[in-house]
Each structure stands twice: as C-alpha cells, then as structure tokens.
Amino acid sequence: MSTVDQIVVEVTAIQQVAPMIKAFTLKPLKGELTPFSAGAHVVVEMGEEQKHRNAYSLMSDPNDSREYQIAVRLQEASRGGSIFMHEQVAVGDQLKISPPANLFAPAWRAKKHVLFAGGVGITPFLSYVPVMQQRQAEFELHYLYRSQQTGAYRTELMEELGERCHCYDADEGKRCDIATVMADQPLGTHFYICGPASLIETVQATADQLGIPASAIHWEEFAGAKPGQPFKVELSRTGVELVVAADSSLLEVLEEADIEIPNLCRAGVCGQCVCDVTEGDVEHRDNYLSDAEKQSGKQMMPCVSRAAGGRLVLDI
Ligand code: FES
C-alpha cells in the first residue's frame, strides 16, 4: 500500500459487540467507497507518533459500498494497535485505510462451504453470508467463542441462518467436534477457517487425517506482527540505519522512513513484502517462505519477521 492509495474515512458509529470487541462503521468523506468482494480486508493506519497499521476484515455486505464495517478485538498483549482503536478512536474521527484487498475469497467452484470461525474470526464470514445466500450456495457456519470475551453477532446469525449456524461457547463448556463435522461433508466441500493458529492447525491436521486435499482448505489467521526484541537495520543501497523498536514491525519502520514496500496482508502470508537480506540472522515468523528459503536466510518478510541478533542489513 502506498500512502497515495489511502482512503480517508470518518468513523460514524462505534458499537461494543462483545465484551472484548468493538465494531466501527466507516464512511467516505464524500461519494462511495470502493466495492469489495466477500473475505476482503483493509489496512487501517493508527496513531500519529508511532504508527501502527493493522489489517481488518470488512464485515459489511459487499453489495453496499456506502460504508465499511470492521471489528477490532482488544488484544492486551498487542503492540498497541487494538488498544488505540478501543481507547483513542471516537465517533467523528477520521482514519486512513487502504483500498480493500482479498486473500480469503470463497472458492465458488466448491459444492459446499463449511466455515469455522474462532472468536473475532467471525468477521470475514459476515461478508460471506449475504453473498452465499444470494448465490444460494450450500454452506454451514461453525462458530467457536468464549462469551465472556467474544461471540459477537451470534444471536443475529442464529436467527438468520437457523440450523446452518452452530455455536460453541467454551465458557459454557461447549466444544466443536471438528473431526465429526469435517467427516460428515459431501465430496467437493471446501473448508474455511478464520481464527487463532490453534484452530487453523486443528482443521489442517484433521483434513490430513481424513484425506481432504490441501486445496480444499482455506484459512486466514488473525495475527499481525507480534512484538519482539529491538534491533537495528541497515539499508545497503543508501547506508541508512534505522531502529526497530520492540513494539514496531520492520515494515512499519521502513514505511516511516518513506520506503515503499508492497504489502497486502501484513501478516506473513501474501509474500508481497519480501526483502533480500545481505547480512544478519532472521527470526522468520511468516507462513510464506519455504523451510529451505528460511534456512538460506537470503530473504525475509518484514511485516512479521525480525532480526534474530541485534542487526540486519537489507538490500534496499
Ligand atoms: S505483507 Fe503479506 S507477507 Fe508481508
């Protein structure tokens, strides 16, 4: 995302939709917003002095480009982005967002769609539902949450989807038997997971055991950059030296220095932000590079990965 692409929006409503989740309605200052497809996200820029940019799924109806809606779960151990959204942003404020991008679109060729949402991972599926209903696609939703923290929109979803919506409140001791759900599906079913890494790993492992091809499994993890040790980075083409603080990502620091790095997911999955490394050891935290590429240490994804030592030199 370059700064010229950014869209300025106004926050027109903020709603507490679960104990730890707030929903934000964003409207353009004039005209309409860019249309988007089910599963798309935007990157929201937060803060003045120390900027954070986090990706959030658009959860409004893709057919409605008058406004966007996103939801933010308060993450106590976050680098500050979710705390900023929860504590600093008020109705009437303006925010800068990227145009929508989609790394989690439904595979429309599937015979059936089974959606697994964990906590705030419900958000991309809120944009799936109206489109799937419109297309009369066969689908079912399995929604896992803790009602003392998350579980947003469960009442509305249960009312709207009836027996296609299965809710599992861990705070009431309800568990989803993922293996049984997956084993019971017709051939040609695709599975979608959005939520914590543990949920994604469970569905992937179950698919392996059941012989479901990896091409039928689609996932989006709600994990942007996580904090780590501070380190220095030198840009070999200009000799510029930058410091990456414990709660900043390398990508954010490069952007602050006006170095444009392509990026879509900011979560180590799309591969857009890849940078060549000429010196230093990398702590790889992405899901994009292969194990061999990680071991070679020649490339890294600055949106999530960091220096394993105190210093890196990048070919920029
Ligand atoms: S922005 Fe997608 S991998 Fe870095």
Residues whose N, C-alpha, C, O or C-beta is under 5 A from the ligand:
A	BS01	FES	P262 N263 L264 C265 R266 A267 G268 V269 C270 G271 Q272 C273 M301 C303
